[in-house]
Amino acid sequence: MLRNRLLKICAFSLVLLLLAGCTATGAEDSTGTASSQTDTTGKYQLSESGEAIISDVNLTYLTETDDNYRVFYEIFVGSFSDSDGDGIGDLRGIINRMDYLNDGDPTSGLSLGVEGIWLTPIFKSPSYHKYDVADYYEIDPDFGTMEDLQELIDLCHERGVKIIIDLPINHTSSQNTMFTSFVLAHRNGDTTDPYYDYYSYYSAGETAPAGKTFSQITGTTDYYECNFSGDMPELNFDNEAVRQEVLDIAEYYLDMGIDGFRFDAAKYIYYGDNAQSAEFWVWYMEELKAINPDIYAVAEVWDSDSITDIYYPALNCFNFTTSQSSGLIAETAKAGDVNRYTAYVEDYVNSILALNDTAMMLPFIANHDTDRAAGFLTVASGQMKMAANLYILNTGSPFIYYGEEIGLRGSRGGASTDANRRLAMLWGDGDTVADPEGTTYDSSNQVDSSVAEQLGAGDQLYNYYKRLIMIRQANPEIARGEYHALSLDDKMGGFTATWQGSTVCVLHNTTTRTITVDLSELGDFTYIADYIGLSDVTLEGTTLTVGAQTSVILR
């Protein structure tokens, strides 16, 4: 491929510079961009449009992503980008923003550079969030058409981006024809109807299953299970026809070219029974892998590691231990002990690999069900940037929540609505996407800059994220390598990662102090491949000096 040849030429040129014996030195501004460099890195430049081009990342070891170790970007579809002026985000809006997400050139620095996209549910649904599906084979009219989805899939694949969709199968909408057929069968007392047992239920005179919620089927003495809402009846996965139904749905989208799925409420397939729910996922994933052996699948099991471990033999799970305001990432980003974080990561990765030799960590700091990170990790303090370093320069496949890269805010506050966590993306270019219905968030608390305002400003969070993702891509060992935590002093910590015979060392200084390290105690690391943060990094002999709130990659 021409692209591969260009990357090799770029790499060869940079290797020649490295062989000249250059060492990274110099001060760094708040973007992490070196203002005076003598190695292979350069400076920010501006394109004609004023958008920052990142040309200062050492691309010597850049490889094209052809596996599942990717930086994913979660898009809450209705709040992302509106293409038709109705105020609701849609698939065409995402298509129009692909140059923002990934322009197909990993060396350009003109796009955010994400390698995967997760779309929240796009199926026909009566709600704004679409987690209650009325028809799995129809795109919600607010979001577009099946043709739009196919165009987006093809565009993603042209640019080396994987696309997964949220597939909520634990429950459906009460407006789904499967449920209306189930209700009709019960009203008629027709136990021979194939839909009679499609949903979980019990009848009067029977003991109601403990710990579950039920609603009466109008006109009958039967009660259907609905633990989330009366409008979200729960399917009966003891019924083989139901299992085949959800398998057919997934196969339909895999045949279209969808690369995989995020499975909502995965531990509730059998409510309150993790072992039985996990058995379902083992069966389901075996069936899906027979269709697409390279399927990318992730389960939402919002629980402790001891519970997610039950599901890891089947598929990867999001890591909730490190996420949100109380998680290890936020704790560490606030000048916490990096050693505690990296020790946890090593133990966690070893644990899940023992359960599944293809397992990987899926870290994040916020998503559509949590308060946004910029509310508990402020940008001005540098905490937001350090949190990004900790989870993006990390093993596995990290997930960025749309708008995180510009410091978008949103939280429940005193309101009992998740709409406040799913606010409109701030493009600043006339995009008409609006906040979702039910929003009560005080707009005066929102970030005061947009994508348009951050594009050409090198010290903005957006450009920081771009550079961070590029650094991760340029050092493929970070995501894929065998992970070993290091034990250091002064709260500074890090890890080594070895992949295909190559080892990198990643160190994080989350404190507000400058810290020095004797590299001779860490291994055979002789030069700085890259660094990013709020300060500078220098190497004199074996003495590495890392400024406050800065991370460095060593080779």
C-alpha positions in Angstrom: 0.0 0.0 0.0 1.2 3.5 -0.7 0.3 4.5 2.8 2.6 1.8 4.2 5.4 2.9 2.0 5.0 6.5 3.1 5.1 5.5 6.7 8.3 3.5 6.1 9.9 6.5 4.4 8.9 8.7 7.3 10.2 6.1 9.8 13.5 5.7 7.9 14.1 9.5 7.9 13.5 9.7 11.6 15.8 6.8 12.3 18.6 8.6 10.5 18.0 11.5 12.8 18.1 9.3 15.8 21.3 7.7 14.7 22.9 11.1 14.7 22.9 10.8 18.5 20.3 13.4 19.3 18.8 13.6 22.8 15.5 15.2 23.7 15.9 18.4 25.8 14.2 21.7 26.2 11.2 23.4 27.8 7.6 22.5 27.0 4.5 24.5 27.0 1.1 23.5 28.4 0.3 21.4 25.3 3.3 19.1 25.9 4.9 20.5 22.7 8.6 21.0 22.9 9.5 24.6 22.4 13.2 23.7 21.8 13.9 20.2 20.6 17.0 18.6 19.2 15.7 15.1 18.5 13.3 13.9 15.8 10.5 16.1 16.9 9.4 19.5 15.6 6.8 22.0 16.5 3.1 22.7 16.0 2.3 24.2 12.7 -1.0 25.6 11.4 -2.8 24.5 8.3 -4.4 27.1 6.0 -7.6 26.5 7.9 -5.9 27.3 11.2 -6.2 23.8 12.6 -3.2 22.5 14.5 -1.1 20.0 12.7 0.9 17.9 15.1 4.3 17.3 13.6 6.4 16.9 16.7 5.6 13.3 17.5 8.3 10.8 17.0 6.8 8.5 14.4 9.8 6.1 14.0 7.8 3.2 15.4 4.4 4.0 14.0 2.4 1.0 12.9 -1.0 0.8 11.3 -3.7 -0.5 13.6 -4.9 -3.9 12.3 -6.1 -5.4 15.6 -8.5 -4.5 18.4 -6.1 -2.5 20.5 -7.7 0.8 19.6 -8.7 4.1 21.0 -12.5 4.2 20.8 -14.8 7.2 20.8 -18.3 6.9 22.3 -20.9 8.9 20.4 -24.3 9.5 22.0 -25.9 9.8 18.6 -28.7 12.2 19.3 -26.4 14.8 20.9 -23.4 14.7 18.6 -24.0 16.4 15.3 -27.3 17.4 13.5 -27.3 17.3 9.7 -30.9 18.3 9.0 -31.7 21.2 11.4 -34.2 19.4 13.7 -31.9 19.7 16.7 -31.3 15.9 17.0 -28.0 14.4 16.2 -28.0 11.8 13.4 -25.9 9.4 11.3 -25.5 11.9 8.6 -24.1 14.3 11.2 -21.4 11.7 12.1 -20.6 11.1 8.5 -20.1 14.8 8.1 -17.7 14.8 11.1 -15.5 11.9 10.0 -12.7 14.3 9.1 -12.8 15.5 12.7 -12.7 12.0 14.1 -10.3 10.3 11.7 -9.1 11.6 8.3 -7.5 8.3 7.3 -3.9 9.6 7.7 -2.4 8.7 11.1 0.5 11.1 10.4 -1.5 14.2 9.5 -2.4 15.5 13.0 -5.5 17.1 11.3 -8.0 14.8 13.0 -8.5 13.5 16.5 -7.2 10.2 15.3 -9.6 7.8 17.1 -9.4 4.2 15.7 -12.9 3.0 16.7 -16.4 4.5 17.1 -19.1 3.2 19.5 -22.6 4.4 18.6 -25.2 4.3 21.4 -28.5 2.6 20.2 -29.6 3.7 16.7 -32.7 1.4 16.4 -36.3 2.6 16.2 -37.4 3.6 19.8 -39.9 5.8 21.5 -37.3 7.4 23.8 -34.5 9.9 23.2 -31.9 7.5 24.4 -33.1 4.5 22.3 -32.2 1.8 24.9 -35.8 0.6 24.6 -35.9 -0.9 21.1 -39.2 -1.0 19.2 -37.7 -2.5 16.0 -34.1 -3.9 15.8 -34.3 -3.9 12.0 -35.1 -0.2 11.5 -33.0 2.8 12.1 -34.8 5.4 14.2 -36.2 8.1 11.8 -34.6 10.8 14.0 -31.2 9.3 13.2 -31.6 8.5 9.5 -31.8 5.4 7.4 -30.2 2.0 6.9 -28.5 3.5 3.9 -26.9 6.1 6.1 -25.6 3.4 8.4 -24.1 1.5 5.5 -22.4 4.7 4.2 -20.9 5.3 7.7 -19.7 1.7 8.0 -18.0 1.9 4.6 -16.4 5.3 5.4 -15.1 4.0 8.7 -13.5 1.0 7.0 -12.0 3.1 4.3 -10.1 5.0 7.0 -9.2 2.0 9.1 -11.7 2.7 11.8 -13.8 0.0 13.5 -17.4 0.8 14.3 -19.5 -1.0 17.0 -23.1 -0.4 17.9 -24.8 -0.6 21.2 -27.1 -3.7 21.3 -29.5 -3.7 24.2 -31.0 -7.2 24.2 -31.8 -7.7 27.9 -35.0 -5.8 27.4 -37.0 -4.3 24.6 -39.6 -1.5 24.3 -43.1 -2.3 25.3 -43.9 -1.1 21.7 -41.9 -3.9 20.2 -44.1 -6.2 18.1 -42.5 -9.2 20.0 -44.0 -7.8 23.2 -47.3 -6.8 21.7 -47.6 -10.4 20.3 -46.6 -11.8 23.8 -49.4 -9.7 25.4 -52.0 -10.7 22.9 -51.1 -14.4 23.4 -51.6 -14.1 27.1 -54.9 -12.2 26.8 -56.1 -15.0 24.5 -54.7 -17.7 26.8 -53.0 -19.2 23.8 -50.1 -21.2 25.1 -49.4 -22.5 21.6 -48.6 -19.1 20.3 -44.8 -18.9 19.7 -44.6 -15.5 21.5 -46.4 -16.7 24.6 -43.0 -17.4 26.3 -40.9 -14.7 24.6 -40.7 -12.6 27.8 -40.2 -13.5 31.4 -43.4 -13.7 33.4 -45.3 -15.4 36.2 -49.0 -16.1 36.8 -51.3 -15.4 39.7 -51.1 -18.2 42.2 -47.4 -18.7 41.6 -44.7 -17.2 43.8 -43.2 -14.1 42.4 -39.5 -14.4 41.9 -37.7 -12.6 44.7 -35.7 -9.4 44.0 -37.4 -8.8 40.6 -39.9 -6.2 39.4 -43.1 -7.2 37.6 -46.1 -5.4 36.1 -49.5 -6.9 35.3 -50.4 -7.7 31.7 -53.6 -5.8 31.3 -56.6 -8.0 30.9 -54.9 -11.0 32.5 -53.7 -12.4 35.8 -50.1 -12.7 34.5 -47.2 -10.4 35.3 -44.2 -9.6 33.1 -40.7 -8.9 34.3 -39.6 -5.2 34.0 -36.7 -4.4 36.3 -35.7 -1.2 34.6 -39.1 0.2 33.7 -42.6 -0.9 32.9 -41.9 0.2 29.4 -38.9 -2.1 29.2 -40.1 -5.8 29.4 -37.4 -8.4 29.8 -36.9 -11.2 27.3 -37.0 -14.8 28.3 -33.6 -16.3 27.5 -34.7 -19.8 28.5 -36.6 -19.8 25.2 -34.5 -21.1 22.4 -36.5 -19.0 19.9 -35.5 -15.8 21.8 -31.9 -16.8 21.7 -32.1 -17.3 18.0 -33.9 -14.0 17.7 -31.0 -12.0 19.3 -28.5 -14.0 17.3 -30.3 -13.2 14.0 -30.3 -9.5 15.0 -26.5 -9.4 15.6 -25.8 -11.4 12.4 -27.8 -8.9 10.4 -25.5 -6.0 11.4 -22.4 -8.1 11.2 -23.3 -8.9 7.6 -23.7 -5.2 7.0 -20.1 -4.7 8.1 -20.5 -3.7 11.7 -17.3 -4.8 13.6 -19.0 -5.6 16.8 -21.1 -4.6 19.7 -21.3 -2.9 23.1 -23.7 -5.0 25.1 -25.9 -3.0 27.5 -26.8 -4.3 31.0 -25.0 -7.6 30.3 -25.3 -8.9 33.8 -29.1 -8.7 33.8 -29.8 -11.3 31.1 -30.8 -13.4 34.1 -31.5 -10.7 36.7 -29.6 -11.4 40.0 -27.8 -14.5 38.6 -24.3 -13.7 37.3 -23.4 -17.3 36.7 -26.3 -18.0 34.5 -26.0 -14.6 32.7 -22.3 -15.4 32.1 -23.2 -18.8 30.6 -25.4 -17.0 28.1 -22.6 -14.7 27.0 -20.3 -17.7 26.5 -22.8 -19.3 24.2 -23.7 -16.0 22.4 -20.0 -15.0 21.8 -19.2 -18.5 20.5 -22.0 -18.1 18.0 -21.0 -14.6 17.0 -17.3 -15.5 16.6 -18.4 -18.3 14.2 -19.8 -15.4 12.0 -16.9 -13.0 12.6 -13.8 -14.4 14.4 -12.4 -10.8 14.7 -15.5 -9.4 16.3 -15.0 -6.6 18.8 -17.3 -7.0 21.8 -17.5 -5.3 25.1 -19.9 -5.9 28.0 -21.3 -3.3 30.4 -21.0 -5.1 33.7 -21.2 -2.2 36.1 -19.8 -3.9 39.2 -16.6 -4.9 41.0 -13.7 -6.7 39.4 -14.7 -9.9 41.2 -18.0 -9.8 39.3 -16.6 -8.8 35.9 -14.2 -11.7 36.2 -17.2 -14.0 35.9 -17.9 -12.6 32.4 -14.3 -12.3 31.1 -14.2 -15.9 29.8 -16.8 -14.8 27.3 -15.8 -11.2 26.4 -14.1 -8.1 27.6 -15.8 -5.8 30.1 -15.4 -2.1 30.8 -13.3 -1.4 33.9 -15.4 0.6 36.4 -12.8 0.4 39.2 -10.6 3.0 37.6 -13.4 5.2 36.2 -15.5 8.1 37.5 -14.8 10.6 40.3 -14.0 7.9 42.8 -11.9 5.7 40.5 -8.2 5.1 40.5 -7.5 7.3 37.4 -9.1 10.4 39.0 -7.4 9.7 42.3 -4.0 9.3 40.7 -4.4 12.3 38.4 -4.9 14.5 41.5 -1.3 14.1 42.5 -1.9 10.5 43.7 0.6 7.7 43.9 1.1 6.4 40.4 2.6 3.2 41.8 -0.7 2.2 43.3 -2.4 2.6 39.9 0.1 0.7 37.9 0.3 -2.1 40.4 -3.5 -2.4 40.1 -3.3 -2.5 36.3 -0.7 -5.2 36.3 -2.7 -7.4 38.8 -5.9 -6.7 36.8 -4.4 -7.6 33.4 -2.8 -10.8 34.8 -6.2 -11.7 36.3 -8.2 -11.3 33.1 -5.5 -13.0 30.9 -5.7 -16.0 33.2 -9.5 -16.2 32.4 -9.2 -15.5 28.7 -5.9 -15.3 26.8 -7.4 -12.7 24.4 -8.6 -10.4 27.2 -7.6 -6.8 27.4 -8.3 -3.9 29.7 -11.0 -1.4 28.6 -10.4 1.8 30.6 -12.4 5.1 30.6 -13.1 8.0 32.9 -16.7 8.8 32.0 -19.5 7.7 29.7 -23.2 8.5 29.0 -24.3 7.0 32.3 -21.9 9.0 34.5 -21.1 12.6 35.3 -18.6 14.0 32.8 -15.0 14.0 33.7 -14.4 17.7 33.3 -16.6 18.3 36.3 -14.4 16.4 38.7 -11.1 16.7 36.9 -10.6 20.3 36.0 -8.7 21.4 32.9 -7.1 24.5 34.4 -5.4 22.4 37.2 -3.9 20.0 34.7 -5.8 17.1 36.2 -7.8 16.4 33.1 -4.7 16.1 31.0 -3.0 13.8 33.5 -6.1 11.6 33.7 -6.0 11.3 29.9 -2.3 10.4 30.0 -3.0 7.6 32.6 -5.7 5.9 30.7 -4.8 6.5 27.0 -1.1 5.7 27.5 -2.2 2.4 29.0 -2.6 -1.2 28.0 -5.7 -2.3 26.2 -8.4 -0.3 24.4 -9.4 3.0 26.0 -12.8 4.7 25.4 -13.2 8.5 25.1 -16.6 9.9 25.7 -17.6 12.5 23.0 -16.8 16.0 24.1 -14.3 14.9 26.7 -11.6 16.2 24.4 -12.9 19.8 24.7 -13.7 19.6 28.4 -17.5 19.3 27.9 -19.3 19.2 31.2 -22.5 17.6 32.4 -23.8 16.0 35.6 -27.0 15.0 37.3 -26.5 17.4 40.1 -29.8 17.6 42.0 -31.7 16.3 39.1 -32.6 12.7 38.5 -32.0 12.6 34.8 -29.1 11.2 32.8 -30.0 13.7 30.0 -27.7 16.1 31.9 -24.8 13.8 31.1 -25.6 13.6 27.4 -25.6 17.3 26.4 -25.0 18.6 22.9 -21.5 18.7 21.5 -20.2 22.2 21.2 -19.0 22.6 17.6 -19.1 26.4 17.4 -19.7 26.3 13.7 -23.4 26.6 13.4 -24.3 22.9 14.1 -27.9 22.9 15.3 -27.6 19.8 17.6 -29.5 20.6 20.9 -29.5 19.1 24.4 -31.8 16.1 24.8 -35.3 16.2 26.2 -35.4 16.4 30.0 -32.2 18.4 30.3 -32.0 20.6 33.4 -28.3 21.4 33.4 -27.4 25.0 34.0 -25.7 26.2 30.8 -23.7 28.7 32.8 -21.7 25.8 34.2 -20.8 24.5 30.7 -17.3 24.9 29.2 -16.9 28.3 27.6 -15.1 27.1 24.4 -16.1 25.0 21.4 -14.3 22.7 18.9 -14.0 25.7 16.5 -12.3 27.8 19.2 -9.9 25.0 20.2 -8.8 23.9 16.8 -6.1 26.4 16.1 -4.9 26.9 19.7 -2.0 24.6 20.5 -2.5 24.7 24.2 -6.1 23.6 24.2 -7.3 20.3 25.5 -8.5 19.2 22.0 -5.0 19.4 20.6 -3.6 17.7 23.7 -5.8 14.7 23.0 -4.8 14.6 19.4 -1.1 14.5 20.3 -1.7 12.0 23.1 -3.5 9.6 20.7 -0.7 10.0 18.1 2.0 9.2 20.7 0.1 6.1 21.7 -0.1 5.0 18.1 3.6 5.7 17.5 4.5 3.4 20.4 2.5 0.3 19.8 4.1 -1.6 22.7 2.0 0.6 25.1 -1.3 -0.9 24.1 -0.2 -4.5 23.2 2.9 -5.2 25.2 3.4 -7.5 28.2 2.8 -5.1 31.1 5.1 -4.8 34.2 4.5 -2.1 36.8 7.5 -0.3 38.2 8.0 0.7 41.8 9.4 4.2 42.2 9.6 6.9 44.9 7.9 10.3 45.3 4.6 9.0 43.9 6.1 8.9 40.4 5.4 5.6 38.8 5.1 3.7 35.5 5.4 0.5 33.6 7.3 -1.3 30.9 5.6 -2.9 28.0 7.3 -5.5 25.7 5.8 -6.4 22.3 7.5 -8.2 19.4 10.9 -8.0 21.1 10.7 -4.2 21.7 10.3 -2.6 25.1 9.2 0.9 26.1 9.0 2.5 29.5 6.2 4.9 30.4 6.6 7.1 33.4 4.0 9.5 34.9 4.6 12.4 37.3 1.2 13.5 38.4 2.5 15.7 41.2 3.2 19.4 41.0 6.9 18.8 41.7 9.9 18.1 39.4 11.2 14.5 40.0 14.5 12.9 39.0 15.0 9.2 38.3 18.2 7.2 37.8 17.4 5.2 34.6 20.1 2.7 35.4 17.8 1.3 38.0 15.0 0.8 35.5 16.7 -1.0 32.7 18.4 -0.3 29.4 16.6 2.9 28.4 18.8 5.4 26.7 16.6 8.1 25.1 13.3 9.9 25.2 10.9 8.8 22.5 8.3 11.4 23.5 6.8 13.2 26.4 3.6 15.1 27.0 2.2 17.2 29.9 2.6 20.6 31.5 6.4 20.6 31.9 9.6 19.6 30.3 11.6 16.4 30.4 15.4 16.1 30.1 17.9 13.3 30.1 21.6 13.8 31.1 23.5 10.5 31.2 21.2 8.2 33.2 19.5 11.0 35.1 16.0 11.6 33.9 14.3 14.8 35.1 10.5 14.9 34.7 8.7 18.1 35.3 5.3 18.5 37.1 2.2 16.8 35.6 4.1 15.2 32.7 4.4 11.7 31.2 7.4 10.4 29.3 8.0 7.4 26.9 11.5 6.0 27.0 13.2 3.5 24.7 
